[in-house]
Structure formats: C-alpha cells, structure tokens
Amino acid sequence: MSDAIADAKRALRAELRERRQLLSEQARESAEAGIHQQLDALVAEHGARSISCFLSTTAEPGTRSFVADAVGRGIRVLLPVTRADGLLDWSVATADGDIAEGMYGLPEPVGELLGPIAVNDVDLLVIPAASVDRNGMRLGWGRGFYDKTLGSMERCPPVYAVVFDTEFVDEVPSDVHDQPVTGVVTPTRTITLAPTRR
C-alpha cells in the first residue's frame, strides 16, 4: 500500500472515529432501531436462513437487538471471533450466549468455534465498516479481517456493510487488497450497489 493511501485511510478513520464518539445516546438508540428495521427487511428480501453478523461496539451502529431478534426467529447467525493469524473464526449466536471482550477489545461470543470456512455456508454477510463509497469500496478499521475473509471465499453471498448515514460517501481511499461490498445498510436506508460481488 502506498504511503499516500495509508495516510489518507488513517486520517479518514480518525475523523470518523471522532464523529462517532460525539453521538448522543438518543442518536445511538435511534440508529440501532433503524438498523434493526433495515436488516430485518434485507434478510426477508434475500430469504436468508443463515447469516453472519457482528456484535456492535458502543461506537458502531447497533446490531445487537437485530442479532437477538434473528436468533429468536430461528435464523442461524454466525458471529465473528478474531484470531491472532488475522483470520476470523465463527461461532453460532444463541439466545443466552455469553459475550466476552475479544482481541482488540471487540465484543465476541464465548462458545464453540467452527473455523474460518464456516462462513462459506451463509446466505448473507453483514459486516462492520468505517465508511463505504458509491462504488461499493469499504473502508474498514485497518486490521484486514474482513478483506481477508471476503477475498478467500469461494462463493461469496451478498455482503452488506453497516454504517451511519453520513458514512456513505462519494469515495474512500482504497488499495488492491480492499474488497468491495454488495451494498450498504444505514439507519434510514439499504442501498444495493452491485447485485453480485464477482
């Protein structure tokens, strides 16, 4: 990655992180309710019975009520677990499952690990992002977990990144290893940018 792209990514991430910290509790609750509604509609539209999703941190658009509701409705939800080798492992979400602080302080399930290839069986991937642009390029938080995962999947289902409305932008800095997404989910809308990823 060129220094200019790396610097641009770092600067944008810092700005986005700061903006997220300034959100009020009311704005966060409203965003989570909107994300829940948008993701429910997305799952229904795709007829998804097995999905992957992430457990949001306090600074991210909330996904936890959606995950709990999806599990309650019998949808199989795989949650990511970070590994030291830069890959993601996966665990099935349960109604009463314990959550612990994983690597990098991220909320992760405590339970049986299924291995990195378990995600190959889902109908839909819902992933975190710092920002997404109109071409479907996703700016992550810099560790590359999802770029590695998406880049290694043999048959990748639709991938939607979850961001706040202001984080869907005209362009984000990107490099060759960055993986595009199918669409973006915000608290107020779901936008499909590319019907298929490959």
DODO-487146 format. One record per residue: x, z, y negated of N, C-alpha, C in turn; residue number from 1; chain; residue in one letter. Coordinates in steps of 0.2 Angstrom, whole numbers. Each point is the difference from the previous one (the first is absolute). Layout:
N
X;Z;Y;X;Z;Y;X;Z;Y;NUM;A;A
...
//
This chain:
198
4;0;6;-4;0;-6;4;0;-6;1;A;M
-1;-4;-5;4;-1;-6;-1;7;-4;2;A;S
5;1;-4;0;6;-4;-6;0;-5;3;A;D
-2;-6;-3;-5;-1;-5;-7;2;3;4;A;A
-1;-3;6;-6;2;4;-1;7;2;5;A;I
6;3;2;0;7;2;-2;4;-6;6;A;A
3;-1;-6;-1;3;-6;-7;0;-3;7;A;D
-3;-6;1;-6;-2;-2;-5;4;4;8;A;A
1;1;6;-4;3;5;0;8;-2;9;A;K
6;2;-1;1;7;-1;-4;2;-6;10;A;R
1;-4;-6;-3;2;-6;-8;0;0;11;A;A
-3;-5;4;-7;-1;1;-2;6;4;12;A;L
3;2;5;-2;6;4;0;6;-4;13;A;R
5;1;-4;0;6;-4;-6;0;-5;14;A;A
-1;-5;-3;-6;-1;-4;-7;2;3;15;A;E
0;-3;6;-7;1;4;0;7;2;16;A;L
5;3;2;0;7;3;-2;5;-6;17;A;R
3;-2;-6;-2;4;-6;-7;0;-2;18;A;E
-3;-7;1;-7;-1;-2;-4;4;5;19;A;R
1;0;6;-4;3;5;0;8;-1;20;A;R
6;3;-2;0;7;-1;-4;2;-6;21;A;Q
-2;-4;-5;-4;1;-5;-7;0;1;22;A;L
-3;-2;6;-7;-1;1;-3;7;1;23;A;L
-6;1;-3;-4;6;1;-2;1;7;24;A;S
-2;6;1;-3;1;7;-7;-3;0;25;A;E
-4;-1;-5;-6;-4;0;1;-7;2;26;A;Q
6;-3;-3;1;-7;1;2;-1;7;27;A;A
4;5;3;2;-1;7;-6;0;5;28;A;R
-5;5;-2;-6;1;5;-4;-7;-1;29;A;E
-1;-2;-6;-3;-6;-1;3;-6;4;30;A;S
7;-1;0;3;-5;3;-1;1;8;31;A;A
1;6;2;-1;1;7;-7;-2;3;32;A;E
-5;1;-4;-7;-2;2;0;-7;0;33;A;A
3;-4;-5;0;-7;0;3;-3;5;34;A;G
6;3;2;4;-3;5;-3;1;7;35;A;I
-4;5;1;-4;1;6;-5;-5;1;36;A;H
-4;-1;-6;-5;-5;0;3;-7;2;37;A;Q
5;-2;-4;3;-7;1;3;-1;8;38;A;Q
3;6;2;3;-1;7;-5;0;5;39;A;L
-6;4;-1;-6;-1;5;-2;-7;0;40;A;D
-1;-3;-6;-2;-7;0;5;-5;3;41;A;A
6;1;-1;5;-4;3;0;0;8;42;A;L
0;6;3;-1;1;7;-6;-3;3;43;A;V
-6;1;-4;-6;-4;3;1;-7;-1;44;A;A
3;-3;-5;1;-7;-1;4;-3;6;45;A;E
5;4;2;4;-3;5;-2;2;7;46;A;H
-5;4;1;-2;3;6;5;4;4;47;A;G
4;3;-4;6;4;3;-2;6;4;48;A;A
2;0;6;-1;6;4;7;4;1;49;A;R
5;-3;-2;7;4;0;4;-2;-6;50;A;S
2;5;-4;3;-2;-6;6;5;-1;51;A;I
5;-2;-4;5;5;-2;-1;1;-8;52;A;S
1;7;-2;-1;2;-6;6;5;-2;53;A;C
0;2;-6;5;5;-1;-3;6;-3;54;A;F
3;6;0;-3;6;-3;3;1;-7;55;A;L
-5;-1;-5;3;0;-7;3;7;-2;56;A;S
5;-1;-4;3;6;-4;-5;1;-6;57;A;T
2;6;-3;-4;1;-6;0;-5;-6;58;A;T
6;-4;0;1;-5;-5;-3;-6;2;59;A;A
-2;-1;6;-3;-7;2;-7;0;0;60;A;E
-3;-7;-1;-7;0;1;-2;3;6;61;A;P
-5;4;0;-2;4;6;-3;-4;6;62;A;G
3;1;6;-2;-3;6;-3;5;5;63;A;T
1;7;-1;-1;5;5;-8;0;2;64;A;R
-4;0;-5;-7;0;2;-2;-6;4;65;A;S
2;-6;-2;-1;-6;4;2;1;7;66;A;F
6;2;1;3;1;7;-4;5;4;67;A;V
-2;6;-3;-4;5;3;-7;-3;2;68;A;A
-3;-4;-4;-7;-3;1;1;-6;5;69;A;D
5;-4;0;1;-5;5;1;3;7;70;A;A
4;5;1;1;4;6;-7;2;3;71;A;V
-4;3;-5;-6;3;2;-5;-5;2;72;A;G
1;-7;-2;-4;-5;2;2;-4;6;73;A;R
6;3;3;2;-3;6;5;-6;-1;74;A;G
3;-1;-6;5;-5;-1;6;3;2;75;A;I
4;-3;4;7;2;2;5;-1;-6;76;A;R
3;5;-3;4;0;-6;7;2;2;77;A;V
5;-4;-1;7;1;1;3;2;-6;78;A;L
3;6;0;3;3;-6;8;-1;1;79;A;L
4;-2;-6;7;-1;1;4;7;0;80;A;P
5;-1;4;5;6;0;7;-3;-1;81;A;V
3;2;-5;7;-3;-2;5;2;5;82;A;T
5;-4;1;5;1;5;7;-1;-4;83;A;R
5;4;2;7;-1;-3;3;-7;1;84;A;A
-2;-4;5;2;-7;0;-3;-5;-4;85;A;D
-5;3;-5;-3;-5;-4;-6;-3;2;86;A;G
-2;1;6;-6;-2;3;-6;5;-1;87;A;L
-6;-3;1;-6;5;0;-2;1;8;88;A;L
-1;6;1;-4;2;7;-7;0;-2;89;A;D
-4;1;5;-7;1;-2;-4;5;5;90;A;W
-5;3;-3;-3;5;4;-8;-1;-2;91;A;S
-4;2;5;-7;-1;-1;-3;6;-4;92;A;V
-4;-2;-5;-3;5;-4;-6;4;4;93;A;A
0;6;-1;-6;4;3;-3;4;-5;94;A;T
-6;2;2;-4;4;-5;3;6;-2;95;A;A
3;4;5;3;6;-1;8;0;0;96;A;D
3;-6;-1;7;0;0;4;3;-5;97;A;G
5;3;2;5;3;-5;4;-5;-4;98;A;D
1;2;-6;4;-4;-5;6;4;-2;99;A;I
6;-3;1;6;3;-2;4;-4;-5;100;A;A
5;3;-4;4;-4;-4;5;-4;4;101;A;E
0;-6;-1;5;-4;4;6;-1;-4;102;A;G
4;-5;2;6;-2;-3;-2;-3;-7;103;A;M
4;2;-5;-2;-2;-7;-6;4;-3;104;A;Y
-2;5;3;-5;4;-2;-7;-3;0;105;A;G
-1;-5;4;-6;-4;1;-5;4;5;106;A;L
-6;0;-1;-5;3;5;0;-4;6;107;A;P
1;3;6;0;-4;6;-4;4;6;108;A;E
-3;-3;4;-3;3;6;5;3;4;109;A;P
-3;6;3;4;3;6;-4;-2;6;110;A;V
4;-3;5;-4;-2;6;5;-5;4;111;A;G
-3;-3;5;3;-4;4;2;-6;-3;112;A;E
7;-2;0;2;-6;-3;0;-6;5;113;A;L
-3;-6;-3;-1;-6;5;5;-5;-1;114;A;L
5;1;-4;5;-5;-1;-1;-6;-5;115;A;G
5;-3;-3;-1;-5;-5;-5;-6;1;116;A;P
0;-2;7;-4;-6;1;-7;2;1;117;A;I
-2;6;0;-7;2;1;-5;-4;-6;118;A;A
3;-1;-6;-3;-3;-5;-2;-7;1;119;A;V
3;-3;5;-2;-7;2;-7;-1;2;120;A;N
-3;6;2;-7;-1;3;-6;1;-5;121;A;D
2;1;-7;-5;2;-4;-3;-7;-3;122;A;V
-7;1;-3;-3;-6;-3;1;0;-7;123;A;D
3;5;-3;1;0;-7;5;5;-2;124;A;L
4;-1;-5;5;5;-2;-1;1;-7;125;A;L
0;7;-2;-1;2;-7;6;4;-2;126;A;V
4;-3;-5;6;3;-1;1;2;-7;127;A;I
5;5;-2;1;2;-6;4;-5;-4;128;A;P
0;1;-7;4;-5;-4;1;4;-7;129;A;A
5;-2;-3;1;2;-7;-4;-5;-5;130;A;A
0;-7;2;-3;-5;-4;-1;-6;5;131;A;S
-4;-4;-2;-1;-7;4;-2;-5;-6;132;A;V
3;-6;1;-1;-5;-5;-5;-6;3;133;A;D
-2;-4;-4;-5;-5;1;2;-5;6;134;A;R
6;0;1;3;-4;6;0;3;7;135;A;N
-2;7;-1;0;4;6;6;3;2;136;A;G
5;0;-5;7;3;1;-2;8;-1;137;A;M
3;4;4;-1;7;0;7;4;-2;138;A;R
-1;4;-5;6;4;-2;-1;7;3;139;A;L
4;2;5;-1;6;3;4;5;-3;140;A;G
2;6;3;3;5;-3;8;0;1;141;A;W
2;-5;4;7;-1;0;4;1;7;142;A;G
-4;3;5;3;2;6;-1;-6;5;143;A;R
-4;-5;-1;-1;-5;5;-3;0;6;144;A;G
-4;6;1;-3;1;7;-5;-5;1;145;A;F
-4;-1;-5;-6;-5;1;3;-7;0;146;A;Y
5;-2;-3;3;-7;0;2;-1;7;147;A;D
4;5;3;3;-1;6;-6;0;6;148;A;K
-5;4;-1;-6;-1;5;-3;-6;-1;149;A;T
-2;-3;-6;-4;-6;0;5;-6;2;150;A;L
6;0;-2;5;-5;2;1;-1;8;151;A;G
-1;6;3;1;0;7;-6;-1;5;152;A;S
-6;-1;-3;-6;0;4;-1;-8;2;153;A;M
-2;0;6;-1;-7;3;-6;-3;-2;154;A;E
-5;3;0;-7;-2;-3;-2;5;-5;155;A;R
1;-2;-6;-2;5;-5;-7;-1;-2;156;A;C
-4;6;0;-7;-1;-2;0;1;-8;157;A;P
-6;-1;-3;0;1;-7;3;7;-3;158;A;P
4;-1;-5;3;6;-3;-2;1;-7;159;A;V
-3;6;-2;-3;1;-6;4;6;-3;160;A;Y
3;-1;-6;4;6;-4;-5;3;-4;161;A;A
0;7;0;-4;4;-5;4;2;-6;162;A;V
-3;-1;-6;3;1;-6;-5;2;-5;163;A;V
2;3;-6;-5;1;-5;-1;-6;-4;164;A;F
-6;-1;-3;-2;-6;-4;6;-3;-4;165;A;D
3;4;-4;6;-2;-4;6;-2;3;166;A;T
0;1;7;6;-2;4;0;-7;3;167;A;E
-6;-3;-1;0;-7;2;2;-4;-6;168;A;F
5;-4;1;3;-3;-6;2;-7;1;169;A;V
2;-4;-5;2;-7;0;6;-1;5;170;A;D
5;4;-1;6;-1;4;4;6;1;171;A;E
2;1;6;5;6;1;7;-3;3;172;A;V
5;3;-2;7;-3;3;0;1;7;173;A;P
2;-6;3;1;0;8;6;-4;2;174;A;S
2;2;6;5;-3;3;-2;-3;7;175;A;D
5;-3;3;-2;-4;7;-3;4;5;176;A;V
2;7;1;-2;4;5;-7;3;-1;177;A;H
-2;-1;-6;-7;3;-2;-5;-4;3;178;A;D
-5;4;3;-6;-3;4;-6;0;-5;179;A;Q
-3;-6;0;-7;-1;-4;-5;4;4;180;A;P
-6;1;-4;-6;3;3;-5;-5;0;181;A;V
-6;1;4;-5;-4;0;-5;1;-6;182;A;T
0;6;-2;-4;2;-6;1;7;-3;183;A;G
-3;2;-5;1;6;-3;-7;4;-1;184;A;V
0;7;1;-6;4;0;2;5;-6;185;A;V
-5;0;-5;1;4;-6;-7;5;0;186;A;T
0;5;-4;-6;4;0;-7;-4;-2;187;A;P
1;-6;-3;-6;-4;-2;-1;-6;3;188;A;T
5;-3;4;-1;-6;3;5;-2;6;189;A;R
-2;-4;4;5;-3;5;1;-7;-1;190;A;T
6;-2;-1;2;-7;-1;4;-3;6;191;A;I
-3;-5;3;4;-4;5;4;-5;-3;192;A;T
6;0;0;5;-5;-3;2;-5;5;193;A;L
1;1;6;1;-5;5;-3;1;6;194;A;A
-4;-4;3;-4;1;6;4;2;6;195;A;P
6;-3;1;4;1;5;7;2;-2;196;A;T
4;4;3;6;1;-2;5;-5;2;197;A;R
-1;-3;6;6;-5;2;-4;-6;2;198;A;R
//
